[in-house]
Amino acid sequence: MRNSPLDPRDRWRVNGREYRGRGYARAVVSALTKEAVTSGALTGLHFEIDNEPAIRVYRNLGYKITKTRTWIFIY
């Protein structure tokens, strides 16, 4: 099931704070978006609504907020 659309390891990407501000997110999201669009796949992103750096990257790449949801995580 690895590399299948159902494999969550291929859908979730998280970057640590020490890697922020270096252009990695823009490069990775841009490359993955191009690959997805070329293959005809739909794209989407999940992020915390107060994560302004991520929102800025996504908006600069053409993404728009179309829906917000509230999640409750129980650990």
PDB file with one MODEL, atoms N, CA, C and O in Angstrom:
MODEL        1
ATOM      1  N   MET A   1       0.818  -1.188   0.000  1.00  0.00           N
ATOM      2  CA  MET A   1       0.000   0.000   0.000  1.00  0.00           C
ATOM      3  C   MET A   1       0.865   1.257   0.000  1.00  0.00           C
ATOM      4  O   MET A   1       0.338   2.355  -0.180  1.00  0.00           O
ATOM      5  N   ARG A   2       2.155   1.131   0.193  1.00  0.00           N
ATOM      6  CA  ARG A   2       3.056   2.289   0.157  1.00  0.00           C
ATOM      7  C   ARG A   2       2.935   2.961  -1.201  1.00  0.00           C
ATOM      8  O   ARG A   2       2.840   2.295  -2.231  1.00  0.00           O
ATOM      9  N   ASN A   3       2.941   4.292  -1.191  1.00  0.00           N
ATOM     10  CA  ASN A   3       2.794   5.115  -2.390  1.00  0.00           C
ATOM     11  C   ASN A   3       1.402   5.026  -3.008  1.00  0.00           C
ATOM     12  O   ASN A   3       1.194   5.467  -4.139  1.00  0.00           O
ATOM     13  N   SER A   4       0.464   4.466  -2.282  1.00  0.00           N
ATOM     14  CA  SER A   4      -0.926   4.441  -2.712  1.00  0.00           C
ATOM     15  C   SER A   4      -1.594   5.734  -2.254  1.00  0.00           C
ATOM     16  O   SER A   4      -1.160   6.316  -1.260  1.00  0.00           O
ATOM     17  N   PRO A   5      -2.636   6.203  -2.944  1.00  0.00           N
ATOM     18  CA  PRO A   5      -3.338   7.405  -2.483  1.00  0.00           C
ATOM     19  C   PRO A   5      -3.932   7.237  -1.091  1.00  0.00           C
ATOM     20  O   PRO A   5      -4.258   8.224  -0.432  1.00  0.00           O
ATOM     21  N   LEU A   6      -4.074   5.998  -0.641  1.00  0.00           N
ATOM     22  CA  LEU A   6      -4.649   5.756   0.676  1.00  0.00           C
ATOM     23  C   LEU A   6      -3.608   5.707   1.785  1.00  0.00           C
ATOM     24  O   LEU A   6      -3.966   5.602   2.958  1.00  0.00           O
ATOM     25  N   ASP A   7      -2.355   5.780   1.444  1.00  0.00           N
ATOM     26  CA  ASP A   7      -1.287   5.702   2.435  1.00  0.00           C
ATOM     27  C   ASP A   7      -1.063   7.077   3.061  1.00  0.00           C
ATOM     28  O   ASP A   7      -0.573   7.984   2.389  1.00  0.00           O
ATOM     29  N   PRO A   8      -1.418   7.247   4.346  1.00  0.00           N
ATOM     30  CA  PRO A   8      -1.280   8.567   4.975  1.00  0.00           C
ATOM     31  C   PRO A   8       0.156   9.064   5.035  1.00  0.00           C
ATOM     32  O   PRO A   8       0.377  10.267   5.175  1.00  0.00           O
ATOM     33  N   ARG A   9       1.138   8.176   4.934  1.00  0.00           N
ATOM     34  CA  ARG A   9       2.532   8.630   4.945  1.00  0.00           C
ATOM     35  C   ARG A   9       2.839   9.475   3.720  1.00  0.00           C
ATOM     36  O   ARG A   9       3.796  10.250   3.728  1.00  0.00           O
ATOM     37  N   ASP A  10       2.054   9.339   2.685  1.00  0.00           N
ATOM     38  CA  ASP A  10       2.260  10.118   1.470  1.00  0.00           C
ATOM     39  C   ASP A  10       1.438  11.401   1.464  1.00  0.00           C
ATOM     40  O   ASP A  10       1.510  12.181   0.514  1.00  0.00           O
ATOM     41  N   ARG A  11       0.667  11.620   2.507  1.00  0.00           N
ATOM     42  CA  ARG A  11      -0.203  12.789   2.512  1.00  0.00           C
ATOM     43  C   ARG A  11       0.139  13.806   3.587  1.00  0.00           C
ATOM     44  O   ARG A  11      -0.184  14.981   3.416  1.00  0.00           O
ATOM     45  N   TRP A  12       0.756  13.427   4.653  1.00  0.00           N
ATOM     46  CA  TRP A  12       1.034  14.349   5.754  1.00  0.00           C
ATOM     47  C   TRP A  12       2.501  14.714   5.777  1.00  0.00           C
ATOM     48  O   TRP A  12       3.371  13.844   5.775  1.00  0.00           O
ATOM     49  N   ARG A  13       2.767  15.999   5.798  1.00  0.00           N
ATOM     50  CA  ARG A  13       4.139  16.493   5.889  1.00  0.00           C
ATOM     51  C   ARG A  13       4.178  17.565   6.967  1.00  0.00           C
ATOM     52  O   ARG A  13       3.361  18.485   6.968  1.00  0.00           O
ATOM     53  N   VAL A  14       5.122  17.443   7.874  1.00  0.00           N
ATOM     54  CA  VAL A  14       5.263  18.408   8.964  1.00  0.00           C
ATOM     55  C   VAL A  14       6.718  18.836   9.032  1.00  0.00           C
ATOM     56  O   VAL A  14       7.621  18.000   9.000  1.00  0.00           O
ATOM     57  N   ASN A  15       6.941  20.126   9.125  1.00  0.00           N
ATOM     58  CA  ASN A  15       8.307  20.644   9.231  1.00  0.00           C
ATOM     59  C   ASN A  15       8.523  21.235  10.614  1.00  0.00           C
ATOM     60  O   ASN A  15       7.663  21.947  11.133  1.00  0.00           O
ATOM     61  N   GLY A  16       9.669  20.941  11.209  1.00  0.00           N
ATOM     62  CA  GLY A  16      10.023  21.515  12.498  1.00  0.00           C
ATOM     63  C   GLY A  16      10.378  22.985  12.368  1.00  0.00           C
ATOM     64  O   GLY A  16      10.780  23.444  11.299  1.00  0.00           O
ATOM     65  N   ARG A  17      10.229  23.706  13.443  1.00  0.00           N
ATOM     66  CA  ARG A  17      10.504  25.145  13.446  1.00  0.00           C
ATOM     67  C   ARG A  17      11.925  25.477  12.998  1.00  0.00           C
ATOM     68  O   ARG A  17      12.152  26.527  12.397  1.00  0.00           O
ATOM     69  N   GLU A  18      12.867  24.609  13.278  1.00  0.00           N
ATOM     70  CA  GLU A  18      14.259  24.896  12.919  1.00  0.00           C
ATOM     71  C   GLU A  18      14.479  24.926  11.402  1.00  0.00           C
ATOM     72  O   GLU A  18      15.508  25.418  10.937  1.00  0.00           O
ATOM     73  N   TYR A  19      13.525  24.407  10.636  1.00  0.00           N
ATOM     74  CA  TYR A  19      13.655  24.400   9.178  1.00  0.00           C
ATOM     75  C   TYR A  19      12.847  25.501   8.500  1.00  0.00           C
ATOM     76  O   TYR A  19      12.878  25.632   7.276  1.00  0.00           O
ATOM     77  N   ARG A  20      12.133  26.280   9.278  1.00  0.00           N
ATOM     78  CA  ARG A  20      11.270  27.313   8.697  1.00  0.00           C
ATOM     79  C   ARG A  20      12.073  28.517   8.231  1.00  0.00           C
ATOM     80  O   ARG A  20      13.143  28.817   8.760  1.00  0.00           O
ATOM     81  N   GLY A  21      11.535  29.195   7.233  1.00  0.00           N
ATOM     82  CA  GLY A  21      12.164  30.410   6.732  1.00  0.00           C
ATOM     83  C   GLY A  21      13.310  30.173   5.765  1.00  0.00           C
ATOM     84  O   GLY A  21      14.028  31.114   5.424  1.00  0.00           O
ATOM     85  N   ARG A  22      13.497  28.955   5.319  1.00  0.00           N
ATOM     86  CA  ARG A  22      14.604  28.628   4.406  1.00  0.00           C
ATOM     87  C   ARG A  22      14.132  28.321   2.985  1.00  0.00           C
ATOM     88  O   ARG A  22      14.945  28.011   2.114  1.00  0.00           O
ATOM     89  N   GLY A  23      12.833  28.407   2.753  1.00  0.00           N
ATOM     90  CA  GLY A  23      12.298  28.139   1.419  1.00  0.00           C
ATOM     91  C   GLY A  23      11.990  26.680   1.143  1.00  0.00           C
ATOM     92  O   GLY A  23      11.557  26.334   0.043  1.00  0.00           O
ATOM     93  N   TYR A  24      12.208  25.815   2.133  1.00  0.00           N
ATOM     94  CA  TYR A  24      11.959  24.388   1.925  1.00  0.00           C
ATOM     95  C   TYR A  24      10.481  24.107   1.653  1.00  0.00           C
ATOM     96  O   TYR A  24      10.141  23.363   0.733  1.00  0.00           O
ATOM     97  N   ALA A  25       9.615  24.704   2.454  1.00  0.00           N
ATOM     98  CA  ALA A  25       8.174  24.448   2.305  1.00  0.00           C
ATOM     99  C   ALA A  25       7.698  24.859   0.920  1.00  0.00           C
ATOM    100  O   ALA A  25       6.983  24.109   0.254  1.00  0.00           O
ATOM    101  N   ARG A  26       8.093  26.043   0.493  1.00  0.00           N
ATOM    102  CA  ARG A  26       7.676  26.516  -0.831  1.00  0.00           C
ATOM    103  C   ARG A  26       8.163  25.567  -1.925  1.00  0.00           C
ATOM    104  O   ARG A  26       7.402  25.216  -2.827  1.00  0.00           O
ATOM    105  N   ALA A  27       9.416  25.155  -1.849  1.00  0.00           N
ATOM    106  CA  ALA A  27       9.970  24.262  -2.868  1.00  0.00           C
ATOM    107  C   ALA A  27       9.253  22.914  -2.884  1.00  0.00           C
ATOM    108  O   ALA A  27       8.904  22.403  -3.948  1.00  0.00           O
ATOM    109  N   VAL A  28       9.038  22.347  -1.710  1.00  0.00           N
ATOM    110  CA  VAL A  28       8.410  21.023  -1.626  1.00  0.00           C
ATOM    111  C   VAL A  28       6.946  21.089  -2.045  1.00  0.00           C
ATOM    112  O   VAL A  28       6.494  20.283  -2.858  1.00  0.00           O
ATOM    113  N   VAL A  29       6.202  22.050  -1.491  1.00  0.00           N
ATOM    114  CA  VAL A  29       4.776  22.151  -1.823  1.00  0.00           C
ATOM    115  C   VAL A  29       4.600  22.469  -3.306  1.00  0.00           C
ATOM    116  O   VAL A  29       3.698  21.936  -3.951  1.00  0.00           O
ATOM    117  N   SER A  30       5.445  23.321  -3.840  1.00  0.00           N
ATOM    118  CA  SER A  30       5.373  23.656  -5.261  1.00  0.00           C
ATOM    119  C   SER A  30       5.612  22.421  -6.127  1.00  0.00           C
ATOM    120  O   SER A  30       4.856  22.164  -7.063  1.00  0.00           O
ATOM    121  N   ALA A  31       6.651  21.663  -5.822  1.00  0.00           N
ATOM    122  CA  ALA A  31       6.964  20.456  -6.601  1.00  0.00           C
ATOM    123  C   ALA A  31       5.853  19.415  -6.494  1.00  0.00           C
ATOM    124  O   ALA A  31       5.462  18.816  -7.497  1.00  0.00           O
ATOM    125  N   LEU A  32       5.345  19.198  -5.280  1.00  0.00           N
ATOM    126  CA  LEU A  32       4.278  18.213  -5.094  1.00  0.00           C
ATOM    127  C   LEU A  32       2.995  18.655  -5.782  1.00  0.00           C
ATOM    128  O   LEU A  32       2.277  17.834  -6.353  1.00  0.00           O
ATOM    129  N   THR A  33       2.705  19.954  -5.728  1.00  0.00           N
ATOM    130  CA  THR A  33       1.508  20.474  -6.386  1.00  0.00           C
ATOM    131  C   THR A  33       1.604  20.281  -7.896  1.00  0.00           C
ATOM    132  O   THR A  33       0.648  19.837  -8.531  1.00  0.00           O
ATOM    133  N   LYS A  34       2.756  20.614  -8.469  1.00  0.00           N
ATOM    134  CA  LYS A  34       2.942  20.439  -9.918  1.00  0.00           C
ATOM    135  C   LYS A  34       2.780  18.976 -10.314  1.00  0.00           C
ATOM    136  O   LYS A  34       2.140  18.663 -11.317  1.00  0.00           O
ATOM    137  N   GLU A  35       3.362  18.091  -9.524  1.00  0.00           N
ATOM    138  CA  GLU A  35       3.257  16.659  -9.816  1.00  0.00           C
ATOM    139  C   GLU A  35       1.807  16.194  -9.737  1.00  0.00           C
ATOM    140  O   GLU A  35       1.342  15.438 -10.591  1.00  0.00           O
ATOM    141  N   ALA A  36       1.096  16.649  -8.709  1.00  0.00           N
ATOM    142  CA  ALA A  36      -0.303  16.252  -8.537  1.00  0.00           C
ATOM    143  C   ALA A  36      -1.170  16.774  -9.673  1.00  0.00           C
ATOM    144  O   ALA A  36      -1.973  16.032 -10.239  1.00  0.00           O
ATOM    145  N   VAL A  37      -1.010  18.046 -10.006  1.00  0.00           N
ATOM    146  CA  VAL A  37      -1.807  18.653 -11.075  1.00  0.00           C
ATOM    147  C   VAL A  37      -1.519  17.973 -12.412  1.00  0.00           C
ATOM    148  O   VAL A  37      -2.438  17.709 -13.187  1.00  0.00           O
ATOM    149  N   THR A  38      -0.255  17.691 -12.680  1.00  0.00           N
ATOM    150  CA  THR A  38       0.132  17.019 -13.926  1.00  0.00           C
ATOM    151  C   THR A  38      -0.521  15.646 -14.045  1.00  0.00           C
ATOM    152  O   THR A  38      -0.890  15.215 -15.138  1.00  0.00           O
ATOM    153  N   SER A  39      -0.660  14.962 -12.906  1.00  0.00           N
ATOM    154  CA  SER A  39      -1.251  13.623 -12.932  1.00  0.00           C
ATOM    155  C   SER A  39      -2.774  13.655 -12.834  1.00  0.00           C
ATOM    156  O   SER A  39      -3.424  12.610 -12.871  1.00  0.00           O
ATOM    157  N   GLY A  40      -3.345  14.860 -12.708  1.00  0.00           N
ATOM    158  CA  GLY A  40      -4.797  14.983 -12.647  1.00  0.00           C
ATOM    159  C   GLY A  40      -5.387  14.820 -11.263  1.00  0.00           C
ATOM    160  O   GLY A  40      -6.606  14.717 -11.122  1.00  0.00           O
ATOM    161  N   ALA A  41      -4.552  14.796 -10.241  1.00  0.00           N
ATOM    162  CA  ALA A  41      -5.036  14.621  -8.870  1.00  0.00           C
ATOM    163  C   ALA A  41      -5.554  15.941  -8.303  1.00  0.00           C
ATOM    164  O   ALA A  41      -5.156  17.021  -8.740  1.00  0.00           O
ATOM    165  N   LEU A  42      -6.432  15.834  -7.338  1.00  0.00           N
ATOM    166  CA  LEU A  42      -6.882  16.999  -6.588  1.00  0.00           C
ATOM    167  C   LEU A  42      -5.864  17.283  -5.498  1.00  0.00           C
ATOM    168  O   LEU A  42      -5.237  16.361  -4.976  1.00  0.00           O
ATOM    169  N   THR A  43      -5.696  18.537  -5.155  1.00  0.00           N
ATOM    170  CA  THR A  43      -4.760  18.885  -4.089  1.00  0.00           C
ATOM    171  C   THR A  43      -5.503  19.583  -2.964  1.00  0.00           C
ATOM    172  O   THR A  43      -6.543  20.204  -3.179  1.00  0.00           O
ATOM    173  N   GLY A  44      -4.960  19.473  -1.777  1.00  0.00           N
ATOM    174  CA  GLY A  44      -5.528  20.138  -0.612  1.00  0.00           C
ATOM    175  C   GLY A  44      -4.502  20.177   0.493  1.00  0.00           C
ATOM    176  O   GLY A  44      -3.544  19.404   0.503  1.00  0.00           O
ATOM    177  N   LEU A  45      -4.710  21.078   1.414  1.00  0.00           N
ATOM    178  CA  LEU A  45      -3.773  21.247   2.523  1.00  0.00           C
ATOM    179  C   LEU A  45      -4.535  21.341   3.831  1.00  0.00           C
ATOM    180  O   LEU A  45      -5.658  21.843   3.872  1.00  0.00           O
ATOM    181  N   HIS A  46      -3.926  20.861   4.884  1.00  0.00           N
ATOM    182  CA  HIS A  46      -4.447  21.025   6.236  1.00  0.00           C
ATOM    183  C   HIS A  46      -3.390  21.774   7.022  1.00  0.00           C
ATOM    184  O   HIS A  46      -2.206  21.445   6.949  1.00  0.00           O
ATOM    185  N   PHE A  47      -3.812  22.783   7.776  1.00  0.00           N
ATOM    186  CA  PHE A  47      -2.868  23.564   8.570  1.00  0.00           C
ATOM    187  C   PHE A  47      -3.621  24.225   9.708  1.00  0.00           C
ATOM    188  O   PHE A  47      -4.845  24.354   9.676  1.00  0.00           O
ATOM    189  N   GLU A  48      -2.869  24.638  10.710  1.00  0.00           N
ATOM    190  CA  GLU A  48      -3.480  25.367  11.818  1.00  0.00           C
ATOM    191  C   GLU A  48      -3.752  26.787  11.366  1.00  0.00           C
ATOM    192  O   GLU A  48      -2.899  27.419  10.743  1.00  0.00           O
ATOM    193  N   ILE A  49      -4.932  27.291  11.675  1.00  0.00           N
ATOM    194  CA  ILE A  49      -5.395  28.573  11.156  1.00  0.00           C
ATOM    195  C   ILE A  49      -4.523  29.745  11.602  1.00  0.00           C
ATOM    196  O   ILE A  49      -4.539  30.801  10.969  1.00  0.00           O
ATOM    197  N   ASP A  50      -3.770  29.574  12.676  1.00  0.00           N
ATOM    198  CA  ASP A  50      -2.895  30.664  13.129  1.00  0.00           C
ATOM    199  C   ASP A  50      -1.455  30.510  12.612  1.00  0.00           C
ATOM    200  O   ASP A  50      -0.560  31.233  13.049  1.00  0.00           O
ATOM    201  N   ASN A  51      -1.238  29.587  11.702  1.00  0.00           N
ATOM    202  CA  ASN A  51       0.098  29.365  11.142  1.00  0.00           C
ATOM    203  C   ASN A  51       0.296  30.278   9.928  1.00  0.00           C
ATOM    204  O   ASN A  51       0.258  29.833   8.781  1.00  0.00           O
ATOM    205  N   GLU A  52       0.505  31.558  10.210  1.00  0.00           N
ATOM    206  CA  GLU A  52       0.630  32.559   9.149  1.00  0.00           C
ATOM    207  C   GLU A  52       1.749  32.263   8.147  1.00  0.00           C
ATOM    208  O   GLU A  52       1.546  32.464   6.949  1.00  0.00           O
ATOM    209  N   PRO A  53       2.926  31.790   8.588  1.00  0.00           N
ATOM    210  CA  PRO A  53       3.961  31.478   7.591  1.00  0.00           C
ATOM    211  C   PRO A  53       3.500  30.425   6.573  1.00  0.00           C
ATOM    212  O   PRO A  53       3.756  30.562   5.377  1.00  0.00           O
ATOM    213  N   ALA A  54       2.829  29.389   7.047  1.00  0.00           N
ATOM    214  CA  ALA A  54       2.337  28.352   6.132  1.00  0.00           C
ATOM    215  C   ALA A  54       1.267  28.916   5.206  1.00  0.00           C
ATOM    216  O   ALA A  54       1.280  28.659   4.002  1.00  0.00           O
ATOM    217  N   ILE A  55       0.351  29.676   5.764  1.00  0.00           N
ATOM    218  CA  ILE A  55      -0.719  30.267   4.957  1.00  0.00           C
ATOM    219  C   ILE A  55      -0.128  31.157   3.869  1.00  0.00           C
ATOM    220  O   ILE A  55      -0.593  31.142   2.730  1.00  0.00           O
ATOM    221  N   ARG A  56       0.887  31.923   4.215  1.00  0.00           N
ATOM    222  CA  ARG A  56       1.547  32.802   3.245  1.00  0.00           C
ATOM    223  C   ARG A  56       2.158  31.982   2.093  1.00  0.00           C
ATOM    224  O   ARG A  56       2.002  32.333   0.923  1.00  0.00           O
ATOM    225  N   VAL A  57       2.845  30.904   2.433  1.00  0.00           N
ATOM    226  CA  VAL A  57       3.430  30.033   1.401  1.00  0.00           C
ATOM    227  C   VAL A  57       2.329  29.485   0.496  1.00  0.00           C
ATOM    228  O   VAL A  57       2.433  29.552  -0.728  1.00  0.00           O
ATOM    229  N   TYR A  58       1.280  28.948   1.102  1.00  0.00           N
ATOM    230  CA  TYR A  58       0.214  28.324   0.326  1.00  0.00           C
ATOM    231  C   TYR A  58      -0.488  29.339  -0.570  1.00  0.00           C
ATOM    232  O   TYR A  58      -0.767  29.051  -1.733  1.00  0.00           O
ATOM    233  N   ARG A  59      -0.771  30.515  -0.040  1.00  0.00           N
ATOM    234  CA  ARG A  59      -1.427  31.553  -0.856  1.00  0.00           C
ATOM    235  C   ARG A  59      -0.533  31.992  -2.008  1.00  0.00           C
ATOM    236  O   ARG A  59      -1.011  32.203  -3.122  1.00  0.00           O
ATOM    237  N   ASN A  60       0.762  32.129  -1.743  1.00  0.00           N
ATOM    238  CA  ASN A  60       1.693  32.516  -2.809  1.00  0.00           C
ATOM    239  C   ASN A  60       1.760  31.473  -3.924  1.00  0.00           C
ATOM    240  O   ASN A  60       2.109  31.794  -5.060  1.00  0.00           O
ATOM    241  N   LEU A  61       1.430  30.244  -3.602  1.00  0.00           N
ATOM    242  CA  LEU A  61       1.416  29.173  -4.600  1.00  0.00           C
ATOM    243  C   LEU A  61       0.046  29.032  -5.267  1.00  0.00           C
ATOM    244  O   LEU A  61      -0.144  28.166  -6.121  1.00  0.00           O
ATOM    245  N   GLY A  62      -0.911  29.886  -4.877  1.00  0.00           N
ATOM    246  CA  GLY A  62      -2.223  29.872  -5.517  1.00  0.00           C
ATOM    247  C   GLY A  62      -3.324  29.162  -4.760  1.00  0.00           C
ATOM    248  O   GLY A  62      -4.461  29.113  -5.230  1.00  0.00           O
ATOM    249  N   TYR A  63      -3.010  28.609  -3.595  1.00  0.00           N
ATOM    250  CA  TYR A  63      -4.043  27.960  -2.795  1.00  0.00           C
ATOM    251  C   TYR A  63      -4.927  29.011  -2.142  1.00  0.00           C
ATOM    252  O   TYR A  63      -4.479  30.119  -1.844  1.00  0.00           O
ATOM    253  N   LYS A  64      -6.194  28.651  -1.921  1.00  0.00           N
ATOM    254  CA  LYS A  64      -7.149  29.530  -1.249  1.00  0.00           C
ATOM    255  C   LYS A  64      -7.836  28.746  -0.148  1.00  0.00           C
ATOM    256  O   LYS A  64      -8.053  27.541  -0.276  1.00  0.00           O
ATOM    257  N   ILE A  65      -8.176  29.431   0.932  1.00  0.00           N
ATOM    258  CA  ILE A  65      -8.933  28.782   2.007  1.00  0.00           C
ATOM    259  C   ILE A  65     -10.376  28.672   1.538  1.00  0.00           C
ATOM    260  O   ILE A  65     -11.031  29.680   1.271  1.00  0.00           O
ATOM    261  N   THR A  66     -10.863  27.451   1.439  1.00  0.00           N
ATOM    262  CA  THR A  66     -12.232  27.223   0.989  1.00  0.00           C
ATOM    263  C   THR A  66     -13.120  26.671   2.091  1.00  0.00           C
ATOM    264  O   THR A  66     -14.346  26.729   1.997  1.00  0.00           O
ATOM    265  N   LYS A  67     -12.504  26.140   3.130  1.00  0.00           N
ATOM    266  CA  LYS A  67     -13.276  25.541   4.209  1.00  0.00           C
ATOM    267  C   LYS A  67     -12.424  25.528   5.463  1.00  0.00           C
ATOM    268  O   LYS A  67     -11.214  25.315   5.390  1.00  0.00           O
ATOM    269  N   THR A  68     -13.039  25.754   6.604  1.00  0.00           N
ATOM    270  CA  THR A  68     -12.337  25.589   7.879  1.00  0.00           C
ATOM    271  C   THR A  68     -13.106  24.570   8.711  1.00  0.00           C
ATOM    272  O   THR A  68     -14.326  24.445   8.609  1.00  0.00           O
ATOM    273  N   ARG A  69     -12.364  23.858   9.526  1.00  0.00           N
ATOM    274  CA  ARG A  69     -12.960  22.842  10.400  1.00  0.00           C
ATOM    275  C   ARG A  69     -12.341  22.950  11.777  1.00  0.00           C
ATOM    276  O   ARG A  69     -11.213  23.417  11.934  1.00  0.00           O
ATOM    277  N   THR A  70     -13.084  22.518  12.760  1.00  0.00           N
ATOM    278  CA  THR A  70     -12.572  22.441  14.122  1.00  0.00           C
ATOM    279  C   THR A  70     -12.286  20.974  14.429  1.00  0.00           C
ATOM    280  O   THR A  70     -13.136  20.106  14.230  1.00  0.00           O
ATOM    281  N   TRP A  71     -11.083  20.716  14.913  1.00  0.00           N
ATOM    282  CA  TRP A  71     -10.671  19.359  15.249  1.00  0.00           C
ATOM    283  C   TRP A  71     -10.420  19.269  16.747  1.00  0.00           C
ATOM    284  O   TRP A  71      -9.920  20.212  17.360  1.00  0.00           O
ATOM    285  N   ILE A  72     -10.762  18.157  17.316  1.00  0.00           N
ATOM    286  CA  ILE A  72     -10.464  17.892  18.724  1.00  0.00           C
ATOM    287  C   ILE A  72      -9.573  16.657  18.759  1.00  0.00           C
ATOM    288  O   ILE A  72      -9.953  15.579  18.301  1.00  0.00           O
ATOM    289  N   PHE A  73      -8.392  16.839  19.308  1.00  0.00           N
ATOM    290  CA  PHE A  73      -7.455  15.726  19.431  1.00  0.00           C
ATOM    291  C   PHE A  73      -7.413  15.280  20.883  1.00  0.00           C
ATOM    292  O   PHE A  73      -7.249  16.104  21.783  1.00  0.00           O
ATOM    293  N   ILE A  74      -7.558  14.011  21.111  1.00  0.00           N
ATOM    294  CA  ILE A  74      -7.485  13.449  22.457  1.00  0.00           C
ATOM    295  C   ILE A  74      -6.272  12.531  22.492  1.00  0.00           C
ATOM    296  O   ILE A  74      -6.173  11.570  21.730  1.00  0.00           O
ATOM    297  N   TYR A  75      -5.357  12.851  23.391  1.00  0.00           N
ATOM    298  CA  TYR A  75      -4.126  12.070  23.489  1.00  0.00           C
ATOM    299  C   TYR A  75      -4.130  11.244  24.744  1.00  0.00           C
ATOM    300  O   TYR A  75      -3.174  10.515  25.006  1.00  0.00           O
TER     301      TYR A  75
ENDMDL
END
